[in-house]
Amino acid sequence: MTATDTQTTTTAGAQMHALVERLYPLCRSITGDGVRATLDIIGEYVPLRVHEVPTGTQVLDWTVPQEWNIRDAYVADAEGNRIVDFAASSLHVLGYSVPVSATMPLAELREHLHTLPEHPNWVPYRTSYYKPEWGFCLAQETLDAMPDGDYEVRVDSTLADGHLTYAEHVVPGQVSDEVIVSCHVCHPSLANDNLAGIAVATYLARTLAQQTPYYTYRFIFAPGTIGAITWLARNAERIERVKHGLVLACAGDSGQLTYKQSRRGDAEIDRVMRHVLAASERPHHVTEFTPYGYDERQYCSPGFDLGVGSLSRTPYAGYPEYHTSADNPDFVSPEAMADTLAVCREAFGVLDRNRRYVNLSPYGEPQLGRRGLYDALGGRSDTKQAQMAMLWVLNLSDGEHSLLDVAERSGLPFSAVAGAADALHGAGLIKA
């Protein structure tokens, strides 16, 4: 990465963190105005095509649920003091809580309260999407301080026929084959598990829009699980175009980068991510696919079996702050998000340039000097590396080996191999 690229990425880190802070207060769920407000803000950074799918629509084995919206919610003591207040944090309400307006003793109310005794000052994130329920989430220390007595309980929400909302941003490429980048937009105030992935995806889209990529890149901003399933159900005709994909989540914490491989395990995106992470010498983990996690499990379900992996830092449920109020903007950093963005840029740079070539002069080694190829290397600090890259590309350009194959077999950087291929192609010695 050049000094200019480094500066650009650093600046993007600060901007991504600012976007996380801006999105953090919004109450998101799998449907509703919080999702729309989130997409409206993302749309200020990249143009979006927003889709509204009506309640009751059959999407694969699922049905689009009723839309949930909430205006206010609280638990108040006998003096009217709000002990638990949705206005203070959207995490305080069980997601998809049905309306309630009642007064009840603490003993009865406890059945609807959720805490984390092991972290007494944190508020948990809990939902009840497909079972009519109501509830509140609060710190254990708050519950411990609540005396016996009656409490006013109110959830001013609606659960009615409406729509599921998701959005797409497309960066046109030289070919119609697609790379999908997917992130979930359904979590409320959780900075790492949701917003950091959204921010990285948004700035990755902005980066690609400044280029002329080989592939067409489709960014999907959708609610987790039901959103990805809805997208798959509504895009059956384009599934065969999806050649590669990446799910982004937990992209801003201080942990090492973690790449979870696709169901295939040997998809091109898997090989590219393994290569880029190893070549960068960043501390990292590569894990096998499991049918649990984020929406890679939808894209990798056996009927689709797409080459889609997942990139995060500390994986889901792998850090104590996961799904709690401690996952706030202070938990994520501009530097970590910038690093995640840089890896995505490096990986897509490899993916976009990875071709198979055919040597047009395969009998013996072609004379590079008379074509000016050796002269072009004169004075370069990496002359030997560039020369070896040319020889390796020539030798393995048999229509079967990709440039990534060449890089892996030769031990040379992919950038050197790709640069050699460009030079050889320009000299008419190889063709794609």
TADA-V115063 format. One record per residue. N is the residue number from 1. PHI is phi in whole degrees, 0 to 359 (999 if undefined). Layout:
N/PHI + N/PHI
This chain:
1/999 + 2/284 + 3/299 + 4/295 + 5/298 + 6/298 + 7/296 + 8/298 + 9/294 + 10/297 + 11/299 + 12/299 + 13/301 + 14/295 + 15/291 + 16/295 + 17/295 + 18/296 + 19/294 + 20/302 + 21/298 + 22/290 + 23/279 + 24/305 + 25/290 + 26/290 + 27/269 + 28/263 + 29/208 + 30/284 + 31/215 + 32/110 + 33/292 + 34/295 + 35/294 + 36/298 + 37/297 + 38/296 + 39/293 + 40/299 + 41/290 + 42/301 + 43/296 + 44/285 + 45/261 + 46/220 + 47/294 + 48/239 + 49/256 + 50/265 + 51/245 + 52/241 + 53/248 + 54/295 + 55/307 + 56/94 + 57/293 + 58/282 + 59/231 + 60/54 + 61/270 + 62/247 + 63/232 + 64/301 + 65/281 + 66/294 + 67/274 + 68/247 + 69/223 + 70/222 + 71/253 + 72/199 + 73/194 + 74/194 + 75/240 + 76/239 + 77/277 + 78/297 + 79/271 + 80/88 + 81/285 + 82/282 + 83/282 + 84/234 + 85/222 + 86/302 + 87/297 + 88/280 + 89/196 + 90/292 + 91/291 + 92/292 + 93/249 + 94/302 + 95/302 + 96/73 + 97/300 + 98/284 + 99/298 + 100/207 + 101/214 + 102/202 + 103/238 + 104/210 + 105/288 + 106/302 + 107/300 + 108/283 + 109/296 + 110/306 + 111/296 + 112/247 + 113/250 + 114/236 + 115/223 + 116/236 + 117/304 + 118/286 + 119/228 + 120/296 + 121/253 + 122/257 + 123/256 + 124/281 + 125/255 + 126/223 + 127/222 + 128/214 + 129/295 + 130/245 + 131/226 + 132/302 + 133/201 + 134/222 + 135/180 + 136/229 + 137/245 + 138/206 + 139/288 + 140/301 + 141/293 + 142/291 + 143/297 + 144/297 + 145/271 + 146/276 + 147/284 + 148/300 + 149/144 + 150/269 + 151/228 + 152/277 + 153/237 + 154/217 + 155/235 + 156/265 + 157/228 + 158/230 + 159/228 + 160/212 + 161/302 + 162/196 + 163/212 + 164/260 + 165/245 + 166/216 + 167/218 + 168/228 + 169/232 + 170/244 + 171/257 + 172/297 + 173/243 + 174/286 + 175/233 + 176/276 + 177/301 + 178/243 + 179/246 + 180/259 + 181/236 + 182/236 + 183/215 + 184/267 + 185/237 + 186/252 + 187/270 + 188/287 + 189/284 + 190/229 + 191/283 + 192/275 + 193/277 + 194/148 + 195/290 + 196/297 + 197/296 + 198/299 + 199/295 + 200/296 + 201/299 + 202/298 + 203/284 + 204/294 + 205/298 + 206/297 + 207/297 + 208/294 + 209/294 + 210/274 + 211/245 + 212/239 + 213/292 + 214/288 + 215/276 + 216/274 + 217/253 + 218/247 + 219/263 + 220/244 + 221/251 + 222/217 + 223/301 + 224/298 + 225/62 + 226/296 + 227/290 + 228/295 + 229/297 + 230/297 + 231/299 + 232/298 + 233/295 + 234/270 + 235/232 + 236/303 + 237/288 + 238/254 + 239/302 + 240/293 + 241/281 + 242/284 + 243/263 + 244/210 + 245/194 + 246/214 + 247/260 + 248/249 + 249/200 + 250/47 + 251/262 + 252/230 + 253/276 + 254/274 + 255/286 + 256/292 + 257/295 + 258/231 + 259/248 + 260/261 + 261/289 + 262/291 + 263/303 + 264/293 + 265/82 + 266/235 + 267/296 + 268/300 + 269/297 + 270/296 + 271/296 + 272/297 + 273/295 + 274/299 + 275/295 + 276/296 + 277/294 + 278/293 + 279/294 + 280/285 + 281/61 + 282/287 + 283/298 + 284/199 + 285/232 + 286/240 + 287/242 + 288/284 + 289/292 + 290/226 + 291/279 + 292/217 + 293/141 + 294/257 + 295/282 + 296/302 + 297/289 + 298/281 + 299/294 + 300/262 + 301/300 + 302/300 + 303/291 + 304/260 + 305/49 + 306/284 + 307/278 + 308/237 + 309/253 + 310/226 + 311/246 + 312/215 + 313/262 + 314/290 + 315/295 + 316/309 + 317/63 + 318/263 + 319/222 + 320/301 + 321/285 + 322/305 + 323/57 + 324/219 + 325/294 + 326/287 + 327/276 + 328/245 + 329/302 + 330/288 + 331/282 + 332/254 + 333/232 + 334/301 + 335/295 + 336/292 + 337/294 + 338/297 + 339/293 + 340/298 + 341/298 + 342/299 + 343/296 + 344/299 + 345/297 + 346/296 + 347/295 + 348/289 + 349/296 + 350/292 + 351/303 + 352/289 + 353/256 + 354/281 + 355/235 + 356/252 + 357/242 + 358/240 + 359/288 + 360/273 + 361/224 + 362/277 + 363/265 + 364/81 + 365/277 + 366/294 + 367/281 + 368/281 + 369/299 + 370/288 + 371/265 + 372/78 + 373/285 + 374/289 + 375/299 + 376/294 + 377/271 + 378/302 + 379/84 + 380/285 + 381/290 + 382/249 + 383/306 + 384/297 + 385/297 + 386/295 + 387/296 + 388/295 + 389/297 + 390/298 + 391/295 + 392/294 + 393/297 + 394/300 + 395/290 + 396/258 + 397/277 + 398/242 + 399/83 + 400/252 + 401/264 + 402/271 + 403/297 + 404/294 + 405/303 + 406/298 + 407/298 + 408/292 + 409/288 + 410/277 + 411/78 + 412/271 + 413/298 + 414/301 + 415/299 + 416/292 + 417/294 + 418/296 + 419/297 + 420/297 + 421/298 + 422/299 + 423/295 + 424/293 + 425/294 + 426/297 + 427/274 + 428/77 + 429/266 + 430/223 + 431/223 + 432/281
